[in-house]
Amino acid sequence: MTTKAKLLAISLDCADPRKLAEFYHRVLGMDIQHAEDEYAAVGDGTLSIYFGRVPGRKPAAWPGDDKQFHFDLLVPDVEKAVEEYVALGATRPDFQPGVTDEGVRWIVLQDPDGHLFCVCPARS
Protein backbone atom coordinates (compact mmCIF):
# COMPACT_ATOMS: atom_id res chain seq x y z
CA MET A 1 0.00 0.00 0.00
CA THR A 2 1.25 3.49 -0.85
CA THR A 3 1.89 5.89 2.02
CA LYS A 4 -0.74 8.62 1.83
CA ALA A 5 0.54 12.18 2.07
CA LYS A 6 -1.26 15.31 3.21
CA LEU A 7 -0.82 18.38 1.03
CA LEU A 8 0.87 21.07 3.11
CA ALA A 9 1.37 23.82 0.56
CA ILE A 10 1.65 24.84 -3.04
CA SER A 11 4.79 26.82 -3.90
CA LEU A 12 4.84 29.41 -6.65
CA ASP A 13 7.93 30.97 -8.17
CA CYS A 14 7.48 34.69 -8.66
CA ALA A 15 9.26 38.01 -8.99
CA ASP A 16 7.69 39.70 -5.96
CA PRO A 17 6.59 37.37 -3.12
CA ARG A 18 5.15 40.14 -0.94
CA LYS A 19 2.99 41.47 -3.77
CA LEU A 20 1.65 38.04 -4.69
CA ALA A 21 0.94 37.16 -1.05
CA GLU A 22 -1.07 40.36 -0.70
CA PHE A 23 -2.98 39.61 -3.91
CA TYR A 24 -3.95 36.07 -2.84
CA HIS A 25 -4.69 37.27 0.69
CA ARG A 26 -7.28 39.63 -0.81
CA VAL A 27 -8.66 37.08 -3.33
CA LEU A 28 -8.77 33.97 -1.12
CA GLY A 29 -9.14 35.53 2.32
CA MET A 30 -6.16 33.53 3.58
CA ASP A 31 -3.99 35.08 6.29
CA ILE A 32 -0.55 36.38 5.37
CA GLN A 33 1.65 33.99 7.35
CA HIS A 34 5.01 35.42 6.31
CA ALA A 35 6.17 38.28 4.08
CA GLU A 36 9.67 39.28 3.11
CA ASP A 37 11.46 40.09 -0.13
CA GLU A 38 12.60 36.53 -0.86
CA TYR A 39 9.69 34.54 0.52
CA ALA A 40 6.06 34.99 1.55
CA ALA A 41 3.12 32.76 2.43
CA VAL A 42 -0.63 32.83 2.85
CA GLY A 43 -2.70 30.13 4.50
CA ASP A 44 -5.89 29.15 6.25
CA GLY A 45 -4.46 26.83 8.91
CA THR A 46 -4.89 23.75 6.73
CA LEU A 47 -3.36 24.69 3.38
CA SER A 48 -0.76 27.31 2.48
CA ILE A 49 0.49 28.92 -0.69
CA TYR A 50 4.18 29.80 -0.61
CA PHE A 51 5.76 32.41 -2.87
CA GLY A 52 9.49 32.26 -3.59
CA ARG A 53 11.41 34.97 -5.43
CA VAL A 54 12.94 33.86 -8.72
CA PRO A 55 14.54 36.82 -10.50
CA GLY A 56 13.80 36.88 -14.20
CA ARG A 57 10.88 34.44 -14.00
CA LYS A 58 8.75 34.66 -17.11
CA PRO A 59 5.12 33.55 -17.12
CA ALA A 60 4.00 30.92 -19.61
CA ALA A 61 2.30 32.26 -22.73
CA TRP A 62 -1.48 31.92 -22.79
CA PRO A 63 -2.77 30.14 -24.67
CA GLY A 64 0.17 27.82 -24.95
CA ASP A 65 1.63 24.44 -24.13
CA ASP A 66 3.99 25.73 -21.41
CA LYS A 67 1.22 26.22 -18.83
CA GLN A 68 2.07 23.95 -15.90
CA PHE A 69 -0.89 24.50 -13.57
CA HIS A 70 -3.70 26.86 -12.72
CA PHE A 71 -6.09 27.48 -9.84
CA ASP A 72 -9.86 27.06 -10.21
CA LEU A 73 -11.70 29.42 -7.86
CA LEU A 74 -15.43 29.19 -7.08
CA VAL A 75 -17.30 32.47 -6.64
CA PRO A 76 -20.98 33.40 -6.34
CA ASP A 77 -20.82 36.02 -9.14
CA VAL A 78 -18.15 35.50 -11.82
CA GLU A 79 -18.36 38.92 -13.50
CA LYS A 80 -18.25 40.80 -10.17
CA ALA A 81 -15.29 38.74 -8.93
CA VAL A 82 -13.40 39.27 -12.20
CA GLU A 83 -13.94 43.02 -11.93
CA GLU A 84 -12.64 43.01 -8.34
CA TYR A 85 -9.62 40.80 -9.13
CA VAL A 86 -8.64 42.98 -12.09
CA ALA A 87 -8.83 46.02 -9.77
CA LEU A 88 -6.39 44.16 -7.46
CA GLY A 89 -3.87 43.65 -10.28
CA ALA A 90 -5.02 40.58 -12.24
CA THR A 91 -5.27 40.77 -16.02
CA ARG A 92 -7.84 39.24 -18.35
CA PRO A 93 -6.25 37.60 -21.41
CA ASP A 94 -8.04 37.80 -24.75
CA PHE A 95 -8.29 34.01 -25.14
CA GLN A 96 -11.26 32.83 -23.06
CA PRO A 97 -12.20 29.18 -23.70
CA GLY A 98 -14.93 29.31 -21.03
CA VAL A 99 -16.82 32.14 -22.70
CA THR A 100 -19.04 30.89 -25.52
CA ASP A 101 -22.10 32.04 -27.44
CA GLU A 102 -24.15 30.22 -24.81
CA GLY A 103 -22.68 32.30 -21.99
CA VAL A 104 -19.89 32.41 -19.43
CA ARG A 105 -18.84 29.07 -17.95
CA TRP A 106 -15.61 30.43 -16.46
CA ILE A 107 -13.17 33.28 -17.04
CA VAL A 108 -9.39 32.94 -17.20
CA LEU A 109 -7.31 35.57 -15.42
CA GLN A 110 -3.60 36.02 -14.74
CA ASP A 111 -2.39 37.10 -11.31
CA PRO A 112 0.04 40.05 -11.07
CA ASP A 113 2.97 37.69 -11.79
CA GLY A 114 1.27 35.95 -14.74
CA HIS A 115 0.09 32.71 -13.08
CA LEU A 116 -3.22 31.61 -14.57
CA PHE A 117 -6.40 31.05 -12.57
CA CYS A 118 -10.00 30.42 -13.57
CA VAL A 119 -12.93 32.18 -11.95
CA CYS A 120 -15.79 29.68 -11.91
CA PRO A 121 -19.41 29.93 -10.80
CA ALA A 122 -20.21 28.27 -7.49
CA ARG A 123 -22.76 25.58 -8.03
CA SER A 124 -25.97 25.82 -6.04
C-alpha positions in Angstrom: 0.0 0.0 0.0 1.2 3.5 -0.8 1.9 5.9 2.0 -0.7 8.6 1.8 0.5 12.2 2.1 -1.3 15.3 3.2 -0.8 18.4 1.0 0.9 21.1 3.1 1.4 23.8 0.6 1.6 24.8 -3.0 4.8 26.8 -3.9 4.8 29.4 -6.7 7.9 31.0 -8.2 7.5 34.7 -8.7 9.3 38.0 -9.0 7.7 39.7 -6.0 6.6 37.4 -3.1 5.1 40.1 -0.9 3.0 41.5 -3.8 1.6 38.0 -4.7 0.9 37.2 -1.0 -1.1 40.4 -0.7 -3.0 39.6 -3.9 -4.0 36.1 -2.8 -4.7 37.3 0.7 -7.3 39.6 -0.8 -8.7 37.1 -3.3 -8.8 34.0 -1.1 -9.1 35.5 2.3 -6.2 33.5 3.6 -4.0 35.1 6.3 -0.6 36.4 5.4 1.6 34.0 7.4 5.0 35.4 6.3 6.2 38.3 4.1 9.7 39.3 3.1 11.5 40.1 -0.1 12.6 36.5 -0.9 9.7 34.5 0.5 6.1 35.0 1.5 3.1 32.8 2.4 -0.6 32.8 2.8 -2.7 30.1 4.5 -5.9 29.2 6.2 -4.5 26.8 8.9 -4.9 23.8 6.7 -3.4 24.7 3.4 -0.8 27.3 2.5 0.5 28.9 -0.7 4.2 29.8 -0.6 5.8 32.4 -2.9 9.5 32.3 -3.6 11.4 35.0 -5.4 12.9 33.9 -8.7 14.5 36.8 -10.5 13.8 36.9 -14.2 10.9 34.4 -14.0 8.8 34.7 -17.1 5.1 33.5 -17.1 4.0 30.9 -19.6 2.3 32.3 -22.7 -1.5 31.9 -22.8 -2.8 30.1 -24.7 0.2 27.8 -24.9 1.6 24.4 -24.1 4.0 25.7 -21.4 1.2 26.2 -18.8 2.1 24.0 -15.9 -0.9 24.5 -13.6 -3.7 26.9 -12.7 -6.1 27.5 -9.8 -9.9 27.1 -10.2 -11.7 29.4 -7.9 -15.4 29.2 -7.1 -17.3 32.5 -6.6 -21.0 33.4 -6.3 -20.8 36.0 -9.1 -18.1 35.5 -11.8 -18.4 38.9 -13.5 -18.3 40.8 -10.2 -15.3 38.7 -8.9 -13.4 39.3 -12.2 -13.9 43.0 -11.9 -12.6 43.0 -8.3 -9.6 40.8 -9.1 -8.6 43.0 -12.1 -8.8 46.0 -9.8 -6.4 44.2 -7.5 -3.9 43.6 -10.3 -5.0 40.6 -12.2 -5.3 40.8 -16.0 -7.8 39.2 -18.4 -6.2 37.6 -21.4 -8.0 37.8 -24.8 -8.3 34.0 -25.1 -11.3 32.8 -23.1 -12.2 29.2 -23.7 -14.9 29.3 -21.0 -16.8 32.1 -22.7 -19.0 30.9 -25.5 -22.1 32.0 -27.4 -24.2 30.2 -24.8 -22.7 32.3 -22.0 -19.9 32.4 -19.4 -18.8 29.1 -18.0 -15.6 30.4 -16.5 -13.2 33.3 -17.0 -9.4 32.9 -17.2 -7.3 35.6 -15.4 -3.6 36.0 -14.7 -2.4 37.1 -11.3 0.0 40.0 -11.1 3.0 37.7 -11.8 1.3 36.0 -14.7 0.1 32.7 -13.1 -3.2 31.6 -14.6 -6.4 31.1 -12.6 -10.0 30.4 -13.6 -12.9 32.2 -11.9 -15.8 29.7 -11.9 -19.4 29.9 -10.8 -20.2 28.3 -7.5 -22.8 25.6 -8.0 -26.0 25.8 -6.0 
